[in-house]
Amino acid sequence: MALQTTDWHITKAQKNCFKCLKPFETGETMHSCVEEDSTTFQLLRQDFCESCWASSEKQKTTTNWKTIKTP
């Protein structure tokens, strides 16, 4: 079963880095990526701080973006 466009639901940014669990501070740059879970076919969002993103293989994902944490 493939993910249909009508099934898309991407969560809001998380409060902590996916890898190191450090809380994001207002004004901090964060990187996000979305991948499809091959078992549930749900979209999974993961948010990373700069240092964890730099050391992550997630940079190779098809869907990723960089943003700034807002209040």
C-alpha positions as CSV (number, residue, x, y, z in Angstrom):
1,M,0.0,0.0,0.0
2,A,1.5,3.3,-1.0
3,L,1.0,6.6,0.8
4,Q,-1.7,8.6,-0.9
5,T,-1.6,12.4,-1.1
6,T,-4.8,12.7,0.8
7,D,-3.2,10.7,3.7
8,W,-0.4,13.2,4.4
9,H,-0.2,14.5,8.0
10,I,3.1,16.0,9.1
11,T,3.4,16.9,12.8
12,K,4.7,20.3,14.1
13,A,8.3,20.7,15.1
14,Q,9.3,18.8,18.2
15,K,10.6,20.5,21.3
16,N,13.8,18.4,21.5
17,C,16.4,17.1,19.1
18,F,15.5,13.6,17.8
19,K,19.1,12.4,18.4
20,C,20.5,14.1,21.5
21,L,17.1,15.1,23.1
22,K,18.5,18.7,23.8
23,P,15.6,21.2,23.9
24,F,15.5,23.7,21.0
25,E,16.0,27.3,22.0
26,T,14.2,30.2,20.4
27,G,16.3,31.5,17.5
28,E,18.2,28.2,17.2
29,T,18.6,26.7,13.7
30,M,17.1,23.2,13.4
31,H,16.9,20.7,10.6
32,S,13.9,18.5,9.9
33,C,13.2,15.5,7.7
34,V,10.2,13.4,6.8
35,E,10.3,9.7,5.9
36,E,7.6,7.2,5.3
37,D,7.4,4.3,7.7
38,S,7.5,1.2,5.5
39,T,5.3,-0.8,8.0
40,T,2.6,1.7,8.8
41,F,2.9,4.0,5.7
42,Q,2.7,7.0,8.0
43,L,4.9,10.1,7.6
44,L,7.5,10.4,10.4
45,R,9.0,13.8,11.1
46,Q,12.4,14.1,12.9
47,D,13.9,17.4,14.0
48,F,17.7,17.8,14.7
49,C,20.0,20.4,16.2
50,E,22.8,21.7,14.0
51,S,25.5,19.4,15.4
52,C,23.4,16.2,15.3
53,W,22.3,17.0,11.7
54,A,25.9,17.4,10.7
55,S,26.7,13.9,12.0
56,S,23.5,12.3,10.7
57,E,22.9,10.2,7.7
58,K,19.5,11.9,7.5
59,Q,21.1,14.5,5.3
60,K,20.6,12.1,2.4
61,T,16.8,11.9,2.8
62,T,14.6,13.1,0.0
63,T,12.6,15.5,2.1
64,N,14.4,17.8,4.5
65,W,14.5,21.4,5.4
66,K,16.2,23.9,7.7
67,T,14.3,26.4,9.8
68,I,14.7,28.7,12.9
69,K,12.9,27.8,16.2
70,T,10.3,30.5,17.0
71,P,8.6,31.1,20.4
